Amino acid sequence: KKNRKKLLNKTEIKGIELEALLEARNEKNTYFVLIDVREASEYENNHIIGVDYLLSTTSFYKKVNKIKKHKDDHIIIQCHSGGRSYQAQQILKTMGYKKTINLVGGISKFKGETI
């Protein structure tokens, strides 16, 4: 439990850490929002089971209002390799989102369940 809290207070996590957090969330032991910022075609091809929102970087500013109710929640952002999600994380920080976490290596380094 302490470890989950520690993970959610980081600014970046690895795939194995996201796996642990997703498992805990599935068991209702923690709460966070998972956002995929890749394009719809990439998402349809393969995505992490448990993604809450698809906010592709090309339409990020147009769609970011979809998550405003989560401003005080922990938000984990992922893309293919970590670059776009890092950019989205920086944008969210400037918009006042204080609990953002980037998935380092993105889905390319994630070994958990995808569909």
Helices and strands as residue ranges (DSSP letters): H 2-8, E 12-13, H 15-26, E 33-36, H 40-45, E 53-54, G 57-59, H 60-63, G 64-70, E 75-78, H 83-94, E 100-103, G 106-109
